[in-house]
Every structure is written in C-alpha cells, then in structure tokens.
C-alpha cells in the first residue's frame, strides 16, 4: 500500500505546477494533502478511481487537509472531536483494516511564538487523540508537523534555537509524542543521517546550500515499526516552478517544498508508502501564518 503526504500550500495553485503529473506518476493508494486552502466547491478535480475527502477551514483560503484514496476506508472523520481545534481543517482520519491513517497539518507557532500557548494545547489534545486511536488499532500519522525535533533535523540549529518550529516547547512536545508509543520512522532508520530536509527558505541561497529543516514526518505506532522497510526523502525534487517541488508563500515569503517517500511493507508484501511533506522555516522569521 502506497501512501503520499504533501503540503501543497494551495491546491489550486499546485494544479498549475505539475500536481496531476506527479499524482499519476506516483501511483499512490492514498494521497494526503495539507494546506489545501480551499472549499471543495472551489475546485473541479476528477481523479478516476479515487474517493476524495476534504476537511476545509471555516476561514476561506486558509489551512485545510484532504485525503484521496483508491482503497475504500472503513470510515473517515474530520477533526479530533474538540471544538477548540476543529474549525481550521487540520486533521482527517481514515480507518483501514489494519490501521488508522491520520493526515495532519499542525498549527504554526508563528513569528515570535505568538501562538505558542495554543500550539501547546493542540499538542496535548492531539497526542491524546492519537493514543485513543492506538488503543483500537495501530496509527500511521503523516503530514506537516511544523517542528524540527532534534538539532540534526535542521542545518542551523544554533541560530534558530527558540524560533517557531525549533523552540524548546515544540521540540519537547514531539519528544512526549515519541515517548507515548510512536516512532519517527526516518530517524529510526537513519539515526545519524545529516542534511536530510523537507523545507528550505527562499532566502540566502538556502536551497543551494541545503540549509533546510526536516519538519514533515511519517510516524507510526511502535508496533508497526518492524513492518517499515524504508523512509526516503527525495530532495532532488526541487524548483519553485518545477513539478514535485512546490512554491509556497506565507508572510509574503516564498518557501520551497519537497517530496518525502516512505515505504511500508505488510507481511508477505513488497508494497510501498510514499509521503510528501512540507513547511517550516529555517530562518528566525516564521514561514507559516497558520
């Protein structure tokens, strides 16, 4: 089963930058999107063989998630069941036979940590949500989680320490999640790998110098880890106007995005899971407005 997660930073704009070409080429069973920034009636999108599920923010042009699947889910729910969090279209959960797939776009703490208190509450409530799901069956969490967990996960940790996406508070909450029965598959497979990032600023030749952040994840319940074969970040997918790497704008800044692939194997199968992901700022100025 092949899964893809991708922060598209505006699906309508992404459609003009090679989205459908990539979609056809990747041939995924399930595609999870973040920052769709639309209402379903604002787009005419036909993907033969796929069912399309949307969770849009009440505020138009903001946030939003989507799940496109050709494997019929047992159920699909939007949000995490808490009114304080369920107005921004940040979570879709699809239940399959062997696991829950959770597509998530984590709230950005914003410049100067303006939204850090809300972010901390989100982290606690979202972790509790995942743990409740995990009691029923294993969880596959993917998406833009807006945090570089460890110093190895960004090029310039010293200059960015305390910035949104690399504050002690946010990093601590990721540690709590990973101590609650979940595993960051990339770090489990590649504990010492450096230079593996999923987002770069448009400034200071960050992409050219690979001065990036790894803020997009494929996280699984611990008991699924033995069935994970690989997690690959395809950093060669680049260019603000090229297929597979997407140009994004937030706070009037352009951010480069890349595609992340992960492969997950069931017993007796050699299927893959592909994941594409997105945003966090390697600079002290925050990239996201969410």
C-alpha atoms as one frame of an Amber mdcrd trajectory, in Angstrom:
protein
   0.000   0.000   0.000   1.494   3.276  -1.095   0.762   6.454   0.835   1.733
  10.002  -0.050   1.620  13.116   2.122   2.227  16.528   0.620   1.840  20.087
   1.871   0.649  21.737  -1.343   0.307  25.251   0.090  -2.746  25.927  -2.056
  -4.069  23.083  -4.166  -5.480  25.292  -6.896  -2.084  26.870  -7.480  -0.423
  23.474  -7.222  -2.593  22.116 -10.039  -0.814  24.525 -12.352   2.617  23.344
 -11.226   2.522  19.659 -12.118   0.345  18.193  -9.382  -1.596  15.883 -11.710
   1.560  14.711 -13.460   3.074  13.788 -10.126  -0.157  12.234  -8.925  -0.296
   9.937 -11.922   3.383   9.094 -11.772   3.483   8.247  -8.093   0.503   5.891
  -8.464  -0.328   6.008  -4.760  -3.111   4.196  -2.986  -3.696   7.146  -0.678
  -2.592  10.772  -1.034  -2.757  13.068   1.999  -2.588  16.825   1.456  -2.070
  19.740   3.800  -2.735  23.454   3.278  -5.275  22.877   0.529  -6.570  26.427
   1.153  -9.947  25.900  -0.473 -13.526  24.768  -0.061 -14.421  21.646  -2.093
 -16.827  23.627  -4.270 -13.978  25.913  -5.342 -12.248  23.242  -7.387 -13.241
  20.839 -10.149 -10.932  17.885  -9.592 -11.552  14.466 -11.057  -9.289  11.578
 -10.111 -10.762   8.401 -11.597 -10.687   5.516  -9.172 -10.196   7.715  -6.092
 -12.572   8.950  -3.439 -11.869  12.491  -2.286 -12.331  13.540   1.336 -11.934
  17.154   2.454 -11.610  18.991   5.732 -11.610  22.705   4.985 -11.063  25.576
   7.379 -14.022  27.799   8.079 -11.790  30.725   7.119 -11.530  30.674   3.343
  -8.104  30.381   1.784  -6.588  29.039   4.998  -5.175  25.710   6.169  -7.203
  22.642   5.125  -6.455  18.968   4.581  -7.566  16.317   2.103  -7.278  12.575
   1.627  -7.592  10.994  -1.816  -7.861   7.202  -1.643  -8.459   4.355  -4.043
  -8.630   1.920  -1.130 -12.078   2.109   0.380 -11.769   3.189   4.026 -13.936
   1.705   6.732 -14.646   5.215   7.967 -13.418   8.796   7.592 -13.651  11.509
  10.236 -12.653  15.174  10.246 -11.050  16.877  13.218 -10.241  15.420  16.619
 -13.587  15.910  18.304 -12.775  19.116  20.160 -14.436  22.381  19.234 -11.344
  24.368  20.192  -9.404  22.710  17.357 -11.896  21.682  14.732 -12.505  24.920
  12.833  -9.241  25.058  10.854  -9.443  21.840   8.840  -6.272  20.350  10.260
  -6.948  16.620  10.602  -8.547  13.837   8.596  -8.535  10.274   9.917  -9.182
   7.355   7.579  -9.691   3.947   9.127  -8.469   0.952   7.140  -8.474  -2.733
   8.022  -5.077  -2.737   9.700  -4.502   0.831  10.835  -5.737   4.375  11.219
  -4.214   6.869   8.785  -4.089  10.388  10.236  -3.361  13.299   7.903  -2.342
  16.343   9.941  -1.351  19.954   9.424  -0.067  21.136  12.795  -0.699  24.785
  13.762   2.294  27.032  13.307   3.538  28.726  16.485   4.055  31.878  14.396
   6.657  34.601  14.489   7.982  35.342  17.996   5.935  32.343  19.195   2.759
  34.433  19.094   0.594  31.307  19.039   2.697  29.065  21.278   0.087  28.711
  24.033  -2.464  27.433  21.548   0.171  25.199  19.965   0.918  23.602  23.334
  -2.758  22.881  23.945  -3.061  21.444  20.455  -0.097  19.161  21.054  -1.567
  17.754  24.259  -5.014  17.232  22.796  -3.755  15.783  19.533  -1.453  13.364
  21.348  -4.377  12.206  23.481  -6.413  11.703  20.294  -3.692   9.563  18.727
  -3.317   7.494  21.877  -7.045   6.752  21.922  -6.880   5.599  18.312  -3.850
   3.470  19.111  -5.864   1.555  21.702  -8.066   0.281  18.868  -5.510  -0.364
  16.130  -2.093   0.959  15.064  -1.743   4.513  13.804   0.074   5.911  10.776
   0.496   9.671  11.226   1.722  11.753   8.316   1.862  15.398   7.424   3.406
  18.745   8.141   4.016  18.764  11.893   5.784  22.136  11.915   8.708  21.156
  14.139  12.311  20.091  13.678  12.715  17.695  16.573  16.457  17.491  17.095
  19.459  19.585  16.111  20.261  17.050  13.409  16.932  17.928  11.775  17.961
  21.384  10.604  21.104  22.901   9.151  21.498  25.809  11.564  20.188  24.802
  14.988  22.131  27.405  16.984  20.861  30.436  15.106  17.304  29.069  15.020
  17.011  27.913  18.607  13.892  29.405  20.135  12.318  30.210  16.771   8.930
  28.814  15.864   9.422  25.254  14.704  12.537  24.841  16.845  11.503  26.152
  20.233  12.152  24.058  23.323   8.406  23.882  23.881   7.592  22.432  20.470
  10.512  20.047  20.490   9.511  18.879  23.943   6.007  18.040  22.755   7.418
  15.950  19.926   9.530  14.115  22.484   6.385  13.452  24.509   4.630  12.043
  21.453   7.529   9.757  20.619   7.603   8.613  24.244   3.928   7.657  24.095
   4.188   4.627  21.837   5.087   6.222  18.494   8.193   6.250  16.296   9.650
   8.729  13.819  10.388   6.258  11.047  13.067   8.317   9.346  15.172   8.663
  12.486  14.570   5.038  13.413  16.028   4.004  10.078  18.669   6.736   9.742
  19.627   7.889  13.241  22.841   9.621  12.165  21.925  10.935   8.728  22.530
  14.650   8.327  21.421  17.025   5.595  18.039  15.335   5.205  15.479  18.129
   4.994  11.995  18.748   3.614  11.830  22.545   3.576  14.178  25.379   2.650
  13.759  29.142   2.780  13.923  31.107  -0.454  16.450  33.444   1.192  20.234
  33.292   1.410  20.503  30.543  -1.219  19.165  28.144   1.383  18.177  25.520
  -1.142  21.500  25.696  -2.971  23.345  25.391   0.333  20.938  22.768   1.659
  20.209  24.942   4.689  16.908  23.267   5.399  14.642  21.798   8.038  13.009
  18.386   8.359   9.542  19.217   9.630   7.447  16.642   7.769   7.063  13.194
   9.196   5.906   9.656   8.797   5.254   8.492  12.359   3.845   5.078  13.263
   2.743   3.207  16.337   5.743   1.401  17.777   4.281  -1.987  16.956   4.206
  -1.076  13.249   7.915  -0.275  13.111   9.022  -3.849  12.256   6.895  -3.538
   9.114   8.601  -0.345   7.966  11.195  -1.002   5.312  12.306   2.467   4.331
  11.626   6.197   4.520  13.151   8.204   1.706  13.345  11.976   1.355  13.531
  12.868  -2.312  15.447  16.107  -2.050  16.137  16.044  -5.781  12.551  17.164
  -6.305  13.054  20.899  -6.330  12.375  24.220  -8.025   9.583  26.643  -7.260
   8.064  26.196 -10.704   9.006  22.592 -11.337   6.921  19.501 -10.872   7.104
  17.834  -7.470   8.577  20.739  -5.590   6.166  23.469  -4.768   6.448  27.200
  -4.353   4.761  28.456  -1.208   4.093  31.857   0.222   3.452  32.866   3.784
   4.162  36.184   5.428   4.991  37.273   1.867   7.832  34.804   1.774   8.366
  32.001  -0.674   9.253  28.612   0.757  10.487  25.595  -1.137   8.863  22.267
  -0.536   9.961  18.795  -1.422   8.508  15.317  -1.509   9.177  12.624   1.033
   8.705   8.954   0.363   8.341   6.191   2.899   7.942   2.517   2.247   5.902
   0.312   4.492   5.652  -3.407   3.983   2.977  -5.754   5.206   3.901  -9.342
   5.913   4.332 -11.166   2.658   4.067  -7.978   0.583   6.528  -5.637  -1.048
   4.271  -2.626  -1.306   5.392   0.925  -0.668   4.201   4.003   1.121   5.097
   7.385  -0.340   4.910  10.571   1.612   5.353  14.165   0.511   5.565  16.933
   3.019   6.146  20.496   3.683   6.654  23.574   5.736   8.824  25.080   8.457
  11.183  27.971   8.428  14.945  27.704   8.703  15.056  31.420   9.404  14.107
  33.321  12.549  11.178  34.772  10.569   8.357  32.251  10.518   7.218  30.802
   7.200   3.658  29.947   8.076   0.681  32.005   9.010  -1.156  29.063  10.434
